[in-house]
């Protein structure tokens, strides 16, 4: 999938927020604060009830993106066929502008662990992830976006960089990528590497959506800084700076403000979306310059 094929997604290159039911009334009065909404698929896989009624109402007024948190793309066993079928039914009627999932695993045998665990990057994992993404895209009859994870350790079994792994998955499946900027910052801090150098290697042309969120700061047993991807705090300034760098490189992209725990009142969430809009606006004013720069030859004629 090249950059131009990502245009099939119908989410605007503007800020959106993760939908929470406590903000339903706020969205009626302050719809101008955000351009689109994202839902967690697993919250809407029932057959009816108030949750689905509310989502149908919102779908009439906002573009909606669907974000999976339970497929367990990296699981050692096969995907849960019943879960995938429930997801297919949801996507069929919702018709979201985008569907995305995590490069992670969260199941073992019949147990669901309610977390997103990272993977070793090697040929064995690559084959498994590619097989699962092909299965998802076939079931949903659409390309998906794959999100880079937040990581807290390195695996001895890893033989590829995360960026090379993501690029190879995309090349083999045609999926796009969801770039979570906070995850880049969290992983770089925890594993003590440069977030900018990570971006230098990241296949930025495959990005169809960006996530921004907050994290918790802690330390490990020997006193090193340890960041936890909690989605429970405002986005910190270094993540905003990294986001501006990403947008400067790739131009405006649909950008989601994630806040899933300790949910704030609407004005706090809207302020984060407004800050993202300022970054996108500045980048948007430079789009012709960005296009010209990207079109320049990179080597001798």
C-alpha positions as CSV (number, residue, x, y, z in Angstrom):
1,X,0.0,0.0,0.0
2,X,1.5,3.3,-1.0
3,X,0.7,6.7,0.5
4,X,-1.9,7.6,-2.2
5,X,-4.0,4.5,-1.5
6,X,-4.6,5.6,2.1
7,X,-7.0,8.2,0.7
8,X,-9.7,5.6,0.7
9,X,-10.2,6.4,4.4
10,X,-12.8,9.0,5.0
11,X,-11.6,10.6,8.2
12,X,-10.5,14.2,7.8
13,X,-7.0,15.3,8.6
14,X,-8.2,17.1,11.7
15,X,-8.4,16.4,15.4
16,X,-10.8,13.8,16.8
17,X,-11.4,12.4,20.2
18,X,-12.1,9.0,21.7
19,X,-15.8,8.9,22.3
20,X,-17.0,8.4,25.9
21,X,-20.7,8.3,26.9
22,X,-20.3,11.0,29.5
23,X,-19.5,13.4,26.8
24,X,-22.6,12.6,24.7
25,X,-24.5,15.8,25.7
26,X,-21.3,17.9,25.3
27,X,-21.0,16.8,21.7
28,X,-24.4,18.1,21.0
29,X,-23.5,21.6,22.0
30,X,-19.8,21.7,21.1
31,X,-19.5,19.7,18.0
32,X,-17.3,22.3,16.4
33,X,-14.5,21.4,18.9
34,X,-13.7,18.1,17.1
35,X,-14.1,16.8,13.5
36,X,-14.5,13.1,14.2
37,X,-14.8,10.4,16.9
38,X,-13.2,7.1,17.5
39,X,-14.8,4.2,19.3
40,X,-13.4,1.0,20.8
41,X,-15.0,-1.8,18.8
42,X,-15.4,-4.1,21.8
43,X,-17.8,-1.7,23.5
44,X,-20.3,-1.9,20.7
45,X,-20.5,-5.6,19.7
46,X,-23.9,-6.2,21.3
47,X,-27.2,-6.7,19.5
48,X,-28.9,-3.5,20.8
49,X,-29.4,-1.3,23.8
50,X,-28.5,2.3,24.7
51,X,-24.9,2.1,23.7
52,X,-25.7,1.1,20.1
53,X,-28.5,3.6,19.9
54,X,-26.2,6.4,21.0
55,X,-23.5,5.4,18.6
56,X,-26.1,5.3,15.7
57,X,-27.1,8.9,16.6
58,X,-23.5,10.1,16.7
59,X,-22.8,8.4,13.4
60,X,-25.3,10.7,11.7
61,X,-23.3,13.7,12.8
62,X,-19.7,12.7,12.9
63,X,-17.3,10.6,10.9
64,X,-16.4,7.6,13.1
65,X,-13.2,5.6,13.3
66,X,-13.2,2.1,14.8
67,X,-10.3,1.0,17.0
68,X,-10.0,-2.6,18.1
69,X,-8.4,-3.5,21.4
70,X,-9.1,-7.2,21.6
71,X,-8.2,-9.0,18.4
72,X,-4.8,-10.0,19.7
73,X,-3.1,-9.7,16.3
74,X,0.2,-11.0,17.7
75,X,-1.2,-14.0,19.6
76,X,0.5,-17.4,19.2
77,X,-2.8,-19.1,18.5
78,X,-5.2,-18.2,15.8
79,X,-7.6,-15.3,16.0
80,X,-10.9,-15.8,17.8
81,X,-13.4,-16.5,15.0
82,X,-16.4,-15.4,17.0
83,X,-14.8,-12.1,18.0
84,X,-13.9,-11.5,14.4
85,X,-17.4,-12.2,13.3
86,X,-18.8,-9.8,15.9
87,X,-16.4,-7.2,14.6
88,X,-17.4,-7.8,11.0
89,X,-21.1,-7.2,11.9
90,X,-20.2,-3.9,13.7
91,X,-18.1,-2.7,10.8
92,X,-20.7,-3.7,8.2
93,X,-23.4,-1.4,9.7
94,X,-21.2,1.3,11.2
95,X,-19.1,1.8,8.0
96,X,-16.3,3.5,9.9
97,X,-13.9,5.8,8.0
98,X,-11.0,3.7,9.4
99,X,-10.4,0.5,11.3
100,X,-7.2,0.0,13.3
101,X,-5.7,-2.5,15.8
102,X,-2.5,-2.9,17.8
103,X,0.7,-4.7,17.1
104,X,0.3,-6.6,20.3
105,X,-1.2,-9.8,21.9
106,X,-3.7,-10.1,24.7
107,X,-4.9,-13.7,24.7
108,X,-3.4,-17.1,25.7
109,X,-5.4,-20.2,25.0
110,X,-8.9,-19.3,26.2
111,X,-7.8,-16.5,28.6
112,X,-8.2,-12.8,27.8
113,X,-5.6,-10.8,29.7
114,X,-7.1,-7.3,29.3
115,X,-3.8,-5.7,28.3
116,X,-1.7,-5.1,25.2
117,X,1.6,-7.0,25.4
118,X,4.5,-6.3,23.0
119,X,6.1,-8.9,20.7
120,X,9.6,-10.1,19.7
121,X,10.3,-9.0,16.1
122,X,11.5,-11.9,14.1
123,X,10.5,-14.0,11.1
124,X,8.3,-16.3,13.1
125,X,6.3,-13.4,14.6
126,X,6.2,-11.7,11.2
127,X,4.6,-14.7,9.5
128,X,2.0,-14.9,12.3
129,X,1.1,-11.2,12.3
130,X,0.8,-11.2,8.5
131,X,-1.5,-14.2,8.5
132,X,-3.7,-12.6,11.1
133,X,-3.9,-9.2,9.4
134,X,-4.8,-11.0,6.1
135,X,-7.5,-12.8,7.9
136,X,-8.9,-9.5,9.4
137,X,-8.8,-7.6,6.1
138,X,-10.5,-10.4,4.3
139,X,-13.3,-10.6,6.9
140,X,-13.8,-6.9,7.0
141,X,-13.3,-6.4,3.2
142,X,-11.2,-3.4,3.8
143,X,-7.6,-2.4,4.7
144,X,-6.8,-1.8,8.3
145,X,-4.2,0.3,10.1
146,X,-1.7,-1.3,12.5
147,X,-0.5,0.7,15.6
148,X,3.0,0.7,17.0
149,X,3.0,-0.4,20.6
150,X,4.4,1.1,23.8
151,X,7.2,-1.1,25.1
152,X,9.0,-1.5,28.4
153,X,11.7,-4.1,27.5
154,X,13.6,-5.7,24.7
155,X,13.2,-9.4,23.7
156,X,16.3,-11.5,23.3
157,X,14.5,-13.2,20.4
158,X,14.2,-9.9,18.4
159,X,16.1,-9.8,15.1
160,X,14.5,-6.9,13.4
161,X,13.8,-3.3,14.4
162,X,10.3,-2.3,15.1
163,X,10.2,0.1,12.1
164,X,11.5,-2.6,9.7
165,X,9.0,-5.1,11.1
166,X,6.1,-2.6,10.6
167,X,7.3,-1.8,7.1
168,X,7.5,-5.5,6.2
169,X,4.1,-6.3,7.6
170,X,2.6,-3.5,5.5
171,X,4.5,-4.6,2.4
172,X,3.1,-8.2,2.7
173,X,-0.5,-7.3,3.7
174,X,-1.2,-3.9,2.2
175,X,-2.2,-2.5,5.6
176,X,-1.5,1.0,6.6
177,X,0.0,2.2,9.9
178,X,-1.3,4.1,12.9
179,X,1.5,6.1,14.4
180,X,1.0,6.6,18.2
181,X,3.4,9.4,19.0
182,X,3.0,8.9,22.8
183,X,4.0,5.3,22.3
184,X,7.1,6.3,20.5
185,X,8.1,8.6,23.3
186,X,7.2,6.1,26.0
187,X,9.2,3.3,24.3
188,X,12.2,5.5,23.5
189,X,12.4,6.7,27.2
190,X,12.0,3.2,28.7
191,X,14.5,1.6,26.3
192,X,16.8,4.7,26.2
193,X,17.0,5.3,22.5
194,X,16.3,8.5,20.4
195,X,12.6,9.1,19.5
196,X,13.8,11.2,16.6
197,X,16.0,8.5,15.2
198,X,13.0,6.1,15.5
199,X,11.0,8.5,13.3
200,X,13.9,8.7,10.9
201,X,13.4,4.9,10.3
202,X,9.6,4.8,10.5
203,X,7.8,4.3,7.1
204,X,6.0,7.7,7.5
205,X,4.4,7.5,4.1
206,X,2.2,4.6,5.3
207,X,0.6,6.6,8.2
208,X,-3.2,6.9,7.9
209,X,-3.9,8.1,11.5
210,X,-2.0,9.5,14.5
211,X,-2.7,9.0,18.2
212,X,-1.8,11.3,21.0
213,X,-2.2,10.5,24.7
214,X,-0.9,10.9,28.2
215,X,1.2,8.7,30.3
216,X,2.3,8.2,33.9
217,X,5.8,8.7,35.1
218,X,7.5,6.2,37.5
219,X,10.9,4.6,38.0
220,X,12.2,1.1,37.9
221,X,13.9,-0.8,40.7
222,X,17.3,0.8,40.0
223,X,15.9,4.3,39.7
224,X,15.7,4.7,35.9
225,X,12.7,6.6,34.5
226,X,9.8,4.4,33.6
227,X,6.8,5.7,31.6
228,X,3.4,3.9,31.6
229,X,1.1,4.4,28.6
230,X,-2.0,5.1,30.8
231,X,-4.1,7.4,28.7
232,X,-5.0,9.1,32.0
233,X,-3.2,12.5,31.8
234,X,-2.8,15.5,29.6
235,X,-0.3,15.1,26.7
236,X,3.1,16.3,27.9
237,X,5.1,19.0,26.1
238,X,7.8,16.6,24.7
239,X,5.1,14.5,23.0
240,X,3.6,17.7,21.5
241,X,7.0,18.5,20.2
242,X,7.4,15.1,18.7
243,X,4.0,15.3,17.2
244,X,4.9,18.7,15.5
245,X,8.0,16.9,14.1
246,X,5.9,14.1,12.7
247,X,3.4,16.5,11.1
248,X,6.3,18.5,9.6
249,X,7.5,15.4,8.0
250,X,4.3,13.9,6.6
251,X,1.8,16.8,6.5
252,X,-1.6,16.9,8.2
253,X,-3.1,13.5,9.3
254,X,-6.3,12.6,11.2
255,X,-5.2,13.0,14.8
256,X,-6.9,11.4,17.8
257,X,-6.7,12.6,21.4
258,X,-6.8,9.4,23.5
259,X,-8.0,9.7,27.1
260,X,-9.4,6.4,28.4
261,X,-8.9,6.5,32.2
262,X,-9.7,9.3,34.7
263,X,-11.8,10.9,32.1
264,X,-11.8,14.7,32.3
265,X,-14.7,17.1,31.7
266,X,-15.3,18.1,28.1
267,X,-13.4,21.4,28.2
268,X,-10.1,19.7,29.1
269,X,-10.4,17.2,26.3
270,X,-11.5,19.9,23.8
271,X,-8.5,22.0,24.8
272,X,-6.2,19.1,23.8
273,X,-8.0,18.8,20.4
274,X,-7.6,22.6,19.9
275,X,-3.8,22.3,20.5
276,X,-3.6,19.6,17.9
277,X,-5.6,21.7,15.5
278,X,-3.0,24.5,15.9
279,X,-0.2,22.1,14.9
280,X,-2.1,20.8,12.0
281,X,-3.0,24.3,10.8
282,X,0.6,25.4,10.8
283,X,1.6,22.3,8.9
284,X,-1.3,22.8,6.5
285,X,-0.1,26.3,5.6
286,X,3.2,24.7,4.6
287,X,1.8,21.8,2.5
288,X,3.0,23.2,-0.9
289,X,6.5,23.6,0.6
290,X,6.4,20.1,2.1
291,X,5.3,18.6,-1.2
292,X,8.1,20.4,-3.1
293,X,10.7,19.2,-0.5
294,X,9.5,15.6,-0.8
295,X,9.7,15.9,-4.7
296,X,13.3,17.0,-4.7
297,X,15.8,14.4,-5.9
298,X,17.7,12.7,-3.1
299,X,20.8,11.8,-5.1
300,X,22.8,12.7,-8.2
301,X,21.0,12.7,-11.5
